[in-house]
């Protein structure tokens, strides 16, 4: 009899702790989405501002290199903006929403899309950014009348520097995703 009481107590304790975990899950999921919303707002402002600033600073009609630079950099920024919207989900208001199998599956997909933005699409953006800026520097460096060796050296240094900065940034973001998003995906998959 005493063993049965202990089992019931343990079962009751387990049942009691589950809603606490779900409420923490909701809080973490909502924090991630709020951060994503802020990032989307920043991107919505940054993309047109960057394009306008580049168009004003670079004489795009006088030089094909500048036009190509603006197109490539703009394409990269738009790609990140679109990917950011693909990972968008609505804030969770109560734990009843987490009882819906289809909703959980969609939420897992959205969280994986968010991680994919960092692990894959940020590298595409880095490549396009470096390519675009290097193309823009072709004309700038020609106007300084430096040798082809010096120009190549400047392009290499700039490329390596940009890749190192982006690598550090992407790796930090991936660590943050692995720490915050991956456990949530695992928890949601176990709920599913």
Buried (B, 14 or more C-beta within 10 A) or exposed (E): EEEEEEEEEEEEEEEEEEEEEBEEBBEBBBEBBEEBEEBBEEBEEBBEEBBEEBBEEBEBEEBEBBBBBBBBBBEBBBBBBEBBEBBEBEEBEEBEBBEEEEBBEEBBBBBBBBBBBBEEBBBBBBBBBBBBBBBBBBBBBEEEEEEEEEBEEBBEEBBEEBBEEBEEEBEEBBEEBEEBBBEBBEBBEEBE
